[in-house]
Amino acid sequence: METDIYSTEMALRSGISEVHVTKNKTVRALLKELGLLYRHHVVLVDGKRAYLDDEITEGQRVIVLPIIAGG
C-alpha cells in the first residue's frame, strides 16, 4: 500500500495532483521534498491536522492545502 499525497497548489503549479510515498517520513521532510513552506500550508493526515514532526506512514492519506488570508 502507498501513501496518497494531494496538494492543490502542486496540482495548479505542475499538473500533478497525486504523489505516492513509499517510505515513512515526517511532514517536514515531505514538504521539503515538494518545495513547499509549512507556514504557507496546512497538512492533513487522514483528515486531522499534522505538524512538522508528525510522521507519515504507509497507507495514510495526506492533503496539503495552501493557507488563504484576506482582508
C-alpha positions as a Python dict, from the first residue, in 0.01 Angstrom:
ca = {
    (1, 'M'): (0, 0, 0),
    (2, 'E'): (122, 351, -75),
    (3, 'T'): (51, 687, 83),
    (4, 'D'): (-150, 931, -127),
    (5, 'I'): (-47, 1297, -112),
    (6, 'Y'): (-282, 1560, -251),
    (7, 'S'): (-181, 1924, -291),
    (8, 'T'): (-398, 2185, -456),
    (9, 'E'): (-102, 2418, -507),
    (10, 'M'): (116, 2145, -652),
    (11, 'A'): (-166, 2045, -887),
    (12, 'L'): (-205, 2401, -1011),
    (13, 'R'): (168, 2457, -1045),
    (14, 'S'): (274, 2135, -1213),
    (15, 'G'): (-36, 1948, -1316),
    (16, 'I'): (40, 1673, -1062),
    (17, 'S'): (-239, 1612, -818),
    (18, 'E'): (-122, 1289, -656),
    (19, 'V'): (213, 1169, -525),
    (20, 'H'): (281, 825, -383),
    (21, 'V'): (513, 798, -84),
    (22, 'T'): (659, 452, -33),
    (23, 'K'): (860, 507, 288),
    (24, 'N'): (781, 675, 618),
    (25, 'K'): (880, 1040, 651),
    (26, 'T'): (794, 1343, 858),
    (27, 'V'): (566, 1620, 738),
    (28, 'R'): (875, 1843, 736),
    (29, 'A'): (1061, 1606, 501),
    (30, 'L'): (762, 1573, 270),
    (31, 'L'): (711, 1950, 238),
    (32, 'K'): (1083, 2000, 175),
    (33, 'E'): (1072, 1734, -95),
    (34, 'L'): (773, 1907, -255),
    (35, 'G'): (936, 2251, -228),
    (36, 'L'): (655, 2387, -8),
    (37, 'L'): (677, 2602, 306),
    (38, 'Y'): (488, 2488, 617),
    (39, 'R'): (399, 2843, 714),
    (40, 'H'): (205, 2871, 387),
    (41, 'H'): (26, 2535, 410),
    (42, 'V'): (-196, 2321, 628),
    (43, 'V'): (-126, 1949, 619),
    (44, 'L'): (-398, 1697, 694),
    (45, 'V'): (-317, 1331, 756),
    (46, 'D'): (-621, 1104, 748),
    (47, 'G'): (-839, 1412, 795),
    (48, 'K'): (-656, 1552, 1101),
    (49, 'R'): (-410, 1841, 1112),
    (50, 'A'): (-48, 1730, 1111),
    (51, 'Y'): (257, 1918, 1233),
    (52, 'L'): (619, 1925, 1113),
    (53, 'D'): (749, 1641, 1331),
    (54, 'D'): (449, 1413, 1274),
    (55, 'E'): (539, 1100, 1080),
    (56, 'I'): (352, 994, 770),
    (57, 'T'): (331, 618, 739),
    (58, 'E'): (243, 391, 452),
    (59, 'G'): (-123, 390, 360),
    (60, 'Q'): (-216, 727, 509),
    (61, 'R'): (-398, 990, 306),
    (62, 'V'): (-229, 1329, 315),
    (63, 'I'): (-378, 1655, 189),
    (64, 'V'): (-167, 1971, 158),
    (65, 'L'): (-368, 2293, 135),
    (66, 'P'): (-242, 2650, 92),
    (67, 'I'): (-332, 2890, 371),
    (68, 'I'): (-554, 3164, 234),
    (69, 'A'): (-576, 3502, 404),
    (70, 'G'): (-759, 3810, 306),
    (71, 'G'): (-866, 4138, 435),
}
